[in-house]
Amino acid sequence: MRCSIATITLLGSEQSSAISAAERRDFIFMTTTLPIQTEQYASCVEASKRVRWAIDADVIRGRDFDMTHKLLPDSISGIQRFEFLDPQEARLLSQIQGRTYANMFGLVERFINCKVLELSQHLCTGDQVALEALIRFSDEELKHQELFRRIEKMIAAKMPPGYKFLPQPNDVASVVLSKSTWAVLGLTLLIELFTQTHYLKSIEPDQECSLLYKDVFLYHWKEERQHARIDELEWIRENATMSPEERDRSVDHMIELVMAVDGIIRAQAAADVDYFLAVSGTAFYEENISRLHAGVLAAYRWQYIFSGAGERRFQRILRSMVSEDQFRRIEEALAPLATSESVELVMQRPQPVLQS
């Protein structure tokens, strides 16, 4: 099912008249036979302690952004496809995309933290190691939100006025959290995995990007590594509590959430290109304006959807949970986004939506 942000906002959580979904889930959590893998959570706690960092002392260190450098690497932004841009224009578009990229993480970490805190309630009188792992996860997500608020202010001071980041964190969180925990955890793992891939394969090795921007995502990556492991553990545990009917509904919820993400990035891509056109000082041909809109949208779809959905780890876990028919439903829902002509402007070669 494809739906816009406005449509998905109307899709509330399903509730039973006899017993609420939350009450039923609490009962299942207390009675499920799937054991908590304490040693796995303990490993996450140990890693959290080892890599712990502070925003000012470790990340910013009294520095500011040098706007003679790009923010996002070309391998993420897809700017190399726009051969009609001169070096200054390409750098500006990279900086706009990089600004949005940081804001997107501040956005998603709002609902991720809400879900982590909700999950921790079931452990208050249970496995205290797993509880500590989730509490540390939450604390780190709050720190990341603060970091990205700081980064937005710093970049804003260096760029012309007029930039708009459209989605509101609390509104988006309300929509996301109205869906099943299974679907939210699946989306969260997708995000956590592409965070790691982007840093390791693109941001870290790039020689043209701002050093401060690279450090922001270095330190972000250090803590997201264990977050992805906790996401995986919690998603598997949640899956074990579900009936086939609940899981089938949750597959629909996951599709709805991905379509909601697409609605967000469609709106933001358009806003970012409009801002670029307004501040670049160049009068572009209509053909090139159309290419910019299509290409930035394609880049955002790859950044925020397909680079995560295509991760083997994500696909392996998803396939272990769903039937062939359910997997095919997800694949068919994503296919129109992956095969649109705009994606071809960015991707070096056709990529499968989901790998069999």
N, C-alpha and C positions, 0 to 999 in steps of 0.2 A: 504494500500500500504506500503510495506516495502522497505526502501532505506537506503543506507549508507550515511555518511557525504558527500562523494564526489558527490553522486547522488543528495542529497537534495540541495547542493550548486547550482545546475543547475536549480532548480525550482524557478524562479523569480515570483514577484507579477504580477497578471493579471491586465491589464489596458484596459480601454475602449478608443476607438479611438475618441469618441465624447466628453466625459468628464472623467477626471481622477478619480480613486477610491478615492483619497484624497479630491478632490473637491466635489464629491458626498457626502462623509461622512461629510464634513464641513456643507453642506446644510442640511443634515438630523439632525445633532446635533443642528442646529439653529431652526429647525422647529418641532422636536419631542415633543410629548405631555407628555412624561414621566418626572415628576418633579424630581429635585435633592432633595435628602433627607438631607437637611441642618443639621438637628439635629444629624444624623449619622456621618457626616463629622466633626461636632463640637465635638462630643465625641472622635473622633480620634485625633483631635487637642489637646484636653485637656489631653488625655493620653500621647501624644508625649511630651507635656510640663512637665508632672508629672514624666516621667521615663527618661528624658534626661540624657545622660551620656557622659563622655569623655574617650578617649582611655587610656591615661596615668594615669589620676587621679583616675579613677574608675575601669578599667579592669586590666591593667598590674601592676600598683602600684609598679614599681621597681623590679618586680619578673622576674624569668626566668623559663624555663621548667625543671622539675625534670624528667629525662629520666629513672628513676627507676620505673616509673608508666606508665600504659597504657594511651593512648589518647582516643580512642573510646571504649565504653563498648562492651562486648561480644554480648549483645543483638542486637547491630547494626552491628558489624563486622562479626558475625558468626564464630569467631575463635574457639569457643568451639567444633566445628565439626571436627577440625583437631587434633585428639587425639595423632598423631605422633609428634606434636611439643612439645618441652620442654618449661618450663615457660619463659625462656629468648627469645626463638624464637617466642612464642606467643605474648610476649610484643612487640618485634620488628615489627611483622606484624600489630599489633594494631596501632603502631606509624606511620607506613607507610600509613595505611588506614586513620588514623586521619589527617595526613598531606594532603592527597588528599581531604578528606572531607572539610577541611577548604578552600582549593584552589577552590573546586567546588562552594562554596558560593561566593567567589570573582569573579568567572567566570560568574555565572548567574546574579549577581547583576549589571553587566555592561549592559546587554540588558534590564533588568527590569527598571533600571533608565532611559534609553533612551525612553522607552515606557511611563513611568510616565511623563517625561518632554513633550513628544508629546501630551499626554492627557491634560496636564495643559494649553496648548495653547487655548483650546476651552473655558476656564473659565476666561481668562484674563479680559474680560469685562462682566463676568457673576457672578455666585455665588462666592463671595470672601472667604467664609468659606471653601467651597470645594476646592478652589484654594490654600488656606493656607495648607489644609490637604495634597494635592498633592506635594506642594513645600517642606513641612516638610518631606514627604516620600522620595523625591529625595535627600534632604540634608542628611538624615539618610543612604540612600543607598550608597552615596559617602563616608560617614564615615565608613560604613561596609567594603567597598572595601579597604580603607586604613588600617583598622584593620587587614584584612586577608593578605594583603601584609606584614604587620609587623610580623604577626604570621609565615608566610612562612620563612621569614628571620631568625627568632628566632629558629625555628625548624631546618632549614637547617644548622645552626651553630652547632647543637648538633648531627647530623647524618652523616654517611659516604657520600662522594660525589657519584654521579651517578644517583640520583633520577631525574626523568623528569615528569613534568606536561605538557601533550601534547597539549590540546586545547588552542587556543589563544582567549582571550576575545573579541577582536574587530572582528575577523573572525566569531566567533560564533554569536555575536550580529548581524552582517550583514545578516547571514542566517536566524536567528530567526525573525528579523524585516522585512524580505521580505514576511512574511506570514501575514495573516489577523490579525487585532487587537483582534478580538474575540478569535482566536486560541492562541495568545500570552498571553492574560489575563487568559485564561483557564490554560495554562501551568504554569503561574506565581502563580496562586492560589494553584495549586497542590504543588508547591515548598514551598510556604509560610506555607501551612498546615502541610506538613511533617516536616518542621523545628520545629514547636511547639510540635508535637507528639514526635519526637526524644528527644527533651530536657526534656519534662515533664515525659515521661515514661521510658527513658533509661539513659540519661546523668545525670540529676539531682540526681536520687537516687543511682547511682553507687558509690561504695566506693573504687574502685581500680584506678580510672582515675586521671590524673593530676588535681590538684586543679585550676591551672591557665587555663587549657583547659576548665574545667567546667565553670569557670567564663566568658570566652570568649563567650560561648554559652548561659549562663544566660543573659548577657547583650544584646546579639544579639536577644534572644527570647523576651526580654522586648519590643523592638521596632517592632519586626516582628508581634506581636499580632495585632496591629492596621493596619499594612500593609495588612494583610490578609483580614481585614474588608473592606479596601479601594479597594482591588482587587475585592472582591465580588460585591461591589456597582458598580464599573466601568464595570465589566463584564456584569452585569444585564442591565446597561444602554446601553452598546454597543449592546447587544442582541436585545434590543427594536428598534434599528435603522435599522435592517437588513431585507432584503427580504428573503423568503424561499430559493431562489437560492443561495444567498450569504451565508446563514447559512450552506447550504449543502456543498458548497465549503470550508467553514471554518472548517467543521468537517474533511474533507480531510487534511486540513492544520494542524489541531491538531494532527492527526495521523502521518503526516510527521514529525512534531516537536518531538513527542515522539520517533519515529524511529531514529531521529537525536541524541537525548539524548542517546539512546541505542548504537548508533555508537560510541559516545564519551566514554561511560563507558566501552564498550568492549575493545577499544584501551587502555584506562587508566588502566583497570584491568590487562591486559596482561603486561603492562609496570611496574606496581607495583609488580607483582609477579616476573618478571625478576629481578627487583632491589633487592627484598628480597632474591632471590636465590643467587645473586651475593655478597651480603654483610653479609649473615647469617653465613657463614663459615661452613655450613653443606652440605654434598653431599647426597641429597635425592634420594630415589628410583623413577624411572620413574612414577610408579603408583601414588605416593604421589605428584609428580610435577603436574600430570594431575588433581589430586583432588584439589590442590591449585588453579590452573587456573580456574577450574569449580566453586569452592566454592567462590572465591573472586568475580568472575563475578556475581554469584548469589546474593552475598551480595550487590553488587553495584546496581543491578537491583532492589532489594528490597528497598535499601536506597533512590534511586533517581527517581524511577518510582512507584512501587507498594504500598509503604507505603503512598504515596500521593493519588494515584488513588483509594485506598481502603478506604479513609476517607469518612465517611458518609456525612459530610458537602459538600465535593466536589461532591459526587454522587447525592446528593439531588438537588444541583444547576444545575448540568449538565442535569439531567433527566427533570428538569422543562423547559429546553431550546430546547431539541432535540426530534425528533420522535423516536419511537421504532426501526425503521430501522436504523437510524443514530447511536443510542446507540449501537445497535448490531454490526455495522461496527467497532466502536471503540473497543468493546469487542473482536471481532474476530481478530483485528489487534494486540491486546496485548496478546491474548491467547498463541501463540507460545513461547513468552518470559516467561510466567508464568508457563508453563507446561514442559519446558525443564528439563532434568534430573539434571542440575546443581542447579536449584532452590531447589530441594528436599534436597540438602546437607545443606541448610541453614535454611529453614523454619521448624518450629517445627511441623506444620501440614499444609495440603493443604489450600490455601487461595483463595477465589473467586477473579477473575480479577476485575470485577465490580459487585456490589450487586444489585439485582433486587428489 
